[in-house]
Amino acid sequence: MKHVLSVLVENQAGVLNKITGLFARRAFNIESLAVGVTDDESISRITMIVDGGNSAVDQVEKQLNKLVCVIKVREIKEENVVGKELIIIKLNASSKTRGEIKDLCDIMNAKIEDISSTTVTVELADTPARVELFQNMLRPYSILEVARTGLIAVQKGSSFMG
């Protein structure tokens, strides 16, 4: 079962290493990890997707809360997530395939960010499922490079972490 964890931490060197080390020591896999500074530059938000049972995730949350650098931990239930993932894909493109790639981008609301005589680079910010679909739809065009951010998320509604 996949769980989305949102963790507010002090924005300082070594914090990410402490957190990922905690997961590594317990042989707990992080499927996706995104980190960014919040509106307060002294605080960062880490959004993680982890795969495990409820008891394992509860144990990890308790261990995270014991770290001095961690301000707050919250699991966001899937039905309460407002989240996006960014993907940038560079593809082989000829004059023949460029139009087909543009059509796929139009259908998926993706943007063409760069174009050359032999390549097209596209981006899409959407749900992880739509990002995965878009990447799969582009596979026939010979993907040269892929960069994905992982999910960034906040909880729906008036509840917030601070």
N, C-alpha and C positions, 0 to 999 in steps of 0.2 A: 504494500500500500504506500502511495506517495504522499508526503507531507510537505507543506510549505511553511518554513520557519522564517520569521522576520526578527532580526537581532539588531538592537541599537548598541553600539560600542563606542568607546573613546577612540577618537581619530588619532592614533599614534603608531609608531613603528612597532612591529612584532605582534600586534593584536590578531591579525589574520592567521599567523603561524600558530598562536596559542589555540585558536578555535579549531583550525583544521587538524592540529595535533591531537586534540581531544577526540575527534572523530576517528582518526587513524589508530589511536591506542585501543579503541573499542571495535576496530575492523568494521566500521559503519561507513557506508558509501555515500558520498555527496554527489548527486546526479547533476546538479546545476548550482552555480555559485555566482552571485553578482554583488559587487560592493560599490558604494558611492557615498559621497559626503552629503549630509542633509542640509537644511537651511541654516543650521548651526555648524560652522566649520570645525568645531571641536568634536562633533559626533558624526559617525558613519552608520549607514544602514547596510546590513548584510542580508540578502535574500537567498535562501537555500532551498533546494528541493532534495529531500532525502527519502530513501526507500527503506521502509521497515515497519514493524508492528507498532501499535499504539504504546505498548509498555516500553519498547526500546526508545521511542521518540520522547516519552515522558522522562525517561532516565537521562537522555541527552539534554533535555531542557533544564533539568535540575543541575546537571554538571555545568552547563553553560552559565547558569545563574550564580554559581560559586566563583566564577572568574571575576577578579576585581575590575577588569577592563570592560565587562559586560554591564550595560545599563538596564536593558530590558529585553526579554525574549517573549515572543508570541507565536503560537502556531495559528496560521490563518487557514480556516477550513475552505476547501475547494469552492463551495458555493458562495463564499464571501470574498473571493479574490477579485480585485481589479488589477490585472497584470498584463504585461506585454513582454515580448522578446524581440530583439533585433537580429536580423540576419543580413549579411552582405555576401553576395556570391559573384565570383568572376567566372564567366563562361567563354568557351570558344564560340565565335560567331562569324558567320560569313554573310555576304549580302543576301543569300538565300534564307538563312535562319534568323536574321536580325528581326524581321517582321513578325515571325512566330513568337519570338521571345518578348517583343513589345506587346503583342496581343495577350500573352500570359500575364505580363506585368499589369496591363490595364484591367484584366479580369480580377486579379488579386489585390489591386490598389498598391502595387509596388512601384518604386521609382527607379528609373535608369539613372545611375550616378556618373557613369563614365562609359565612353565608347571609343573604340579604336578600329582600325581596319580588320583586326582579327579577334577582338574581344569585346564583351559587354559586361559591365559591372552593375548589379542591381541590388536594391535594398528593400526590405519589408519589415515593418514593425507591426506585430500582431500577436495573437494568442499562440502559445507553443504548438498547438494542433495545426493551425493554419500555416505557421512557419514550416513545420514538417511537411505538410502537403505541398507547399510552394517548392521546397527543396526537391521533393520527389518528382514534381512535374517538370523541373528543370534538368533532371539527370540525363535525359536523352541528348541534351545539347553539350555534353562534355564539360562538367564542372572542373575548373582549374583550381579554385580556392574557395574556402568557406570560412567565415567568421561568425560565430553566434554568441550573443551576450549571456544567454540564460535568462530566466524569468526575473523581472523586477516587479514588485507587487506591493499593494497596500490593501487594507481591509475596507470593504464596502461600508457605507453608512457613516454615522456620526462618531463611531468609536475610533480612537487614534492612539498611537503609541507615545506621542510626545515629541 
